[in-house]
């Protein structure tokens, strides 16, 4: 016999991923919990009491329990079957990609030329199946090959995204600025088909990435955080102060208690925040301190609301 508390401990990571999905859905919709009218649970696993408890704690309302969660699945399957048979309904749920897919190019990034500028091709939240193309251009006369790196992520610096494939494309030595077309096809199963074509000659390569929906693993996140810490730490040579969690009040004694508590909370998230949120949290913390130090309390409180919104999605 298994106690409920033991079971909940066993599925703790699954519950966390579930709530992360809720936060991401709200963030994608640019909506706060106050905009939600009703929570409907879908799928048999949502019968677990802790799921309802966590949702009520996060959203501030109890899930709607009058609809059988298995029936929701059956109704959705019926709608999809009708759609496949050509029936149209007033509203149909569609499959979308949860991630952006693109490649790296030689271009300007933050004022400097770099080969790591990320160019999205299939953007996050695009309806699936999706088919997108973009044109890129060779750098030099007689160029013999290009390296095509495929990334999953949202950062404009490709190195901060997840590299999911690297391919060498042999060219025909055409003049500089010759177009190379990169085409991507992505289906609902996460199969990403790639085709690169040298437009002037028709020379082409094809490849397939079987599981393009892989998430950031812990090693990738750790590597990204290390690069960010190194970047911030390098500023110490220019007398840039490093913020240590828990020192908000000490660095700015004039900070109002509410803002000081918010900053302390934000700093506690820095070790686990995704790369796309890390920089924004740091910038808001510093801007709040600067605004408060300059006596612009209204401006500081406005930025504090932005910081609260980010932290809500990280809870």
C-alpha positions in Angstrom: 0.0 0.0 0.0 1.3 3.4 -1.0 0.5 6.6 1.0 -0.6 9.6 -0.9 2.3 11.7 0.4 4.8 9.0 -0.8 3.1 9.0 -4.2 3.3 12.8 -4.4 7.0 12.8 -3.5 7.5 10.2 -6.3 5.9 12.4 -8.9 7.2 15.7 -7.7 9.3 16.4 -10.9 6.2 15.6 -13.1 4.1 18.0 -11.0 6.8 20.7 -11.4 6.9 20.2 -15.2 3.1 20.4 -15.3 3.1 23.8 -13.5 6.0 25.0 -15.7 3.7 24.3 -18.7 1.0 26.3 -17.1 3.3 29.2 -16.5 4.6 29.0 -20.1 1.1 28.9 -21.5 0.2 32.1 -19.6 3.4 33.7 -20.7 2.8 32.9 -24.4 -0.7 34.2 -24.1 0.6 37.4 -22.3 -2.1 36.8 -19.7 -2.2 37.0 -15.9 -4.2 34.5 -13.8 -6.9 37.2 -13.3 -7.8 36.9 -17.0 -8.8 33.2 -16.6 -12.5 32.5 -16.2 -12.4 28.8 -15.7 -9.9 25.9 -15.4 -10.9 22.7 -17.1 -8.8 19.6 -16.4 -8.0 17.3 -19.4 -6.7 13.7 -19.1 -6.9 11.1 -16.4 -3.8 12.1 -14.6 -5.4 15.4 -13.7 -7.5 13.5 -11.2 -4.5 13.5 -8.8 -5.6 15.9 -6.0 -2.2 17.6 -5.9 -2.7 18.8 -9.5 -5.9 20.6 -8.5 -4.2 22.0 -5.3 -1.2 23.4 -7.2 -3.5 25.0 -9.9 -5.7 26.6 -7.3 -2.6 27.9 -5.4 -1.2 29.4 -8.6 -4.3 30.7 -10.4 -6.4 31.5 -7.4 -9.4 29.4 -8.3 -10.4 25.8 -8.0 -10.5 23.8 -11.3 -13.9 23.1 -12.8 -14.7 19.5 -11.8 -18.1 18.9 -13.5 -16.5 17.7 -16.8 -14.9 14.2 -16.8 -11.2 14.7 -17.8 -11.3 11.5 -19.9 -14.4 12.8 -21.7 -12.4 15.9 -22.6 -9.8 13.7 -24.3 -12.4 11.8 -26.2 -14.1 15.0 -27.3 -10.8 16.3 -28.5 -10.1 13.1 -30.4 -13.5 13.3 -32.0 -13.0 16.9 -33.1 -9.6 16.0 -34.6 -11.1 12.9 -36.4 -13.8 15.2 -37.9 -11.2 17.6 -39.0 -9.3 14.9 -40.8 -12.5 13.8 -42.5 -13.1 17.4 -43.8 -15.7 18.5 -41.2 -15.3 22.1 -40.1 -16.2 23.4 -36.6 -16.5 26.9 -35.2 -13.4 26.4 -33.1 -10.7 23.7 -33.3 -7.6 23.3 -31.2 -4.4 23.2 -33.3 -0.9 21.8 -32.8 1.9 24.4 -32.5 5.6 24.2 -32.1 6.7 24.9 -28.5 10.2 26.1 -29.7 11.8 28.3 -32.3 14.1 26.6 -34.9 16.7 28.4 -36.9 20.4 28.7 -37.9 23.4 30.8 -37.2 24.9 33.3 -39.7 27.7 35.9 -40.0 26.1 39.2 -39.0 26.2 42.0 -36.5 25.2 41.1 -32.9 25.3 43.8 -30.2 27.5 46.0 -32.4 30.0 43.4 -33.3 30.4 41.0 -36.3 30.0 37.4 -35.3 29.3 34.1 -36.9 26.8 33.3 -34.1 23.9 35.5 -35.0 20.7 33.4 -34.6 18.2 33.6 -37.4 14.7 32.0 -36.6 13.1 30.1 -39.5 10.2 28.3 -37.8 9.1 30.4 -34.9 7.7 29.3 -31.6 3.8 28.9 -31.6 3.7 28.3 -35.4 0.9 26.0 -36.4 2.0 22.5 -37.2 2.8 21.0 -39.6 5.0 23.9 -40.7 7.1 24.6 -43.8 9.4 27.6 -43.9 12.3 28.8 -46.0 14.9 31.6 -45.9 17.7 32.7 -48.2 21.3 33.2 -47.0 24.3 34.4 -49.0 27.9 33.2 -49.4 30.7 35.5 -48.1 33.5 35.1 -50.6 34.2 34.4 -54.2 34.7 30.7 -54.9 33.5 29.6 -51.5 33.7 25.8 -51.3 31.4 25.0 -48.4 29.2 26.3 -45.6 28.6 24.9 -42.2 24.9 24.8 -41.4 24.2 24.7 -37.7 20.6 24.1 -36.6 19.5 25.5 -33.2 16.4 25.3 -31.0 15.8 28.3 -28.8 14.9 32.0 -28.5 18.2 33.8 -27.9 19.6 36.1 -30.6 23.1 34.6 -29.7 23.0 31.1 -31.2 25.5 29.9 -28.6 22.9 30.4 -25.9 20.4 28.1 -27.7 20.5 24.3 -28.1 22.5 22.9 -31.0 20.6 20.0 -32.5 22.5 19.4 -35.7 25.6 20.5 -37.7 26.0 19.8 -41.5 28.7 20.7 -44.0 27.3 21.7 -47.4 29.8 21.5 -50.3 29.3 24.4 -52.7 30.3 24.9 -56.4 32.6 27.8 -56.0 30.1 30.5 -57.1 30.7 34.2 -56.7 30.2 36.0 -53.3 26.6 36.8 -52.3 25.3 33.7 -54.1 22.1 32.6 -52.5 21.7 29.4 -50.5 18.1 28.5 -49.6 17.5 26.7 -46.3 14.1 24.9 -46.1 12.6 23.4 -42.9 9.6 21.1 -42.6 8.4 20.3 -39.0 5.6 17.9 -38.1 3.6 17.3 -34.9 5.9 14.4 -34.0 9.0 16.6 -33.8 10.5 15.3 -37.1 12.4 18.2 -38.7 13.3 17.8 -42.3 16.0 20.1 -43.7 17.0 20.9 -47.2 19.7 23.3 -48.3 19.9 24.3 -52.0 22.6 26.3 -53.8 20.2 28.4 -56.0 22.5 29.1 -58.9 23.4 25.4 -59.5 20.6 23.4 -57.9 23.2 21.5 -55.8 21.4 20.4 -52.6 21.6 18.3 -49.4 18.8 16.8 -47.4 18.7 15.5 -43.8 16.2 14.7 -41.0 16.4 15.4 -37.3 14.1 12.8 -35.6 13.5 14.4 -32.2 13.6 18.2 -32.7 11.5 18.8 -29.6 14.2 17.9 -27.1 14.3 20.3 -24.1 17.2 22.2 -22.6 19.0 19.6 -20.5 20.7 20.4 -17.3 24.2 20.5 -18.9 23.1 23.0 -21.5 21.5 25.3 -18.9 24.6 25.0 -16.7 26.8 25.9 -19.7 24.6 28.9 -20.5 24.6 30.2 -16.9 28.4 29.8 -16.8 28.8 32.0 -19.9 26.5 34.6 -18.5 28.3 34.7 -15.1 31.7 35.0 -17.0 30.3 37.9 -19.0 29.0 39.7 -16.0 32.1 38.9 -14.0 34.4 40.3 -16.7 32.9 43.7 -15.9 34.7 43.7 -12.6 37.8 45.1 -14.4 35.8 48.1 -15.2 34.6 48.5 -11.5 31.3 46.9 -12.2 29.7 45.6 -8.9 28.6 42.0 -8.7 25.2 41.5 -7.0 25.2 38.8 -4.3 21.8 37.4 -3.3 20.6 38.7 0.0 22.6 41.9 -0.1 19.9 44.1 -1.6 19.3 46.1 1.6 23.1 46.5 2.2 23.8 47.9 -1.3 21.0 50.4 -1.1 19.9 51.3 2.4 17.3 53.7 1.1 15.4 51.0 -0.7 11.7 50.7 0.5 11.1 47.4 2.3 8.7 46.1 -0.3 11.2 46.7 -3.2 14.0 45.3 -1.1 12.0 42.1 -0.4 11.1 41.8 -4.1 14.8 42.2 -5.2 15.9 39.7 -2.6 13.3 37.2 -4.0 14.4 37.9 -7.6 18.0 37.3 -6.7 17.1 33.9 -5.2 15.9 32.9 -8.7 19.1 33.8 -10.6 20.6 30.3 -10.2 17.6 28.6 -11.8 16.2 31.2 -14.2 16.3 30.4 -17.9 18.9 32.3 -20.0 16.2 34.4 -21.7 14.9 35.6 -18.3 18.3 35.9 -16.5 19.4 39.1 -18.2 16.0 40.8 -17.8 15.9 40.1 -14.1 19.4 41.5 -13.6 18.6 44.6 -15.7 15.3 45.3 -13.8 17.0 44.9 -10.4 19.7 47.4 -11.3 17.1 49.8 -12.9 14.9 49.6 -9.7 18.0 50.5 -7.6 19.0 53.4 -9.9 15.5 54.8 -10.0 15.1 54.6 -6.2 18.5 56.2 -5.6 17.5 59.0 -7.9 14.2 59.6 -6.0 12.0 58.3 -8.9 9.9 56.0 -6.7 7.0 55.8 -9.2 9.3 54.6 -12.0 10.9 52.1 -9.6 7.4 50.7 -8.7 6.5 50.4 -12.3 9.6 48.4 -13.0 8.9 46.3 -9.9 5.5 45.2 -11.5 7.4 44.0 -14.5 9.8 42.1 -12.3 6.8 40.6 -10.4 5.3 39.3 -13.7 8.6 37.6 -14.6 8.9 36.0 -11.2 5.3 34.8 -11.3 6.1 32.7 -14.4 9.1 31.2 -12.7 7.2 30.1 -9.6 
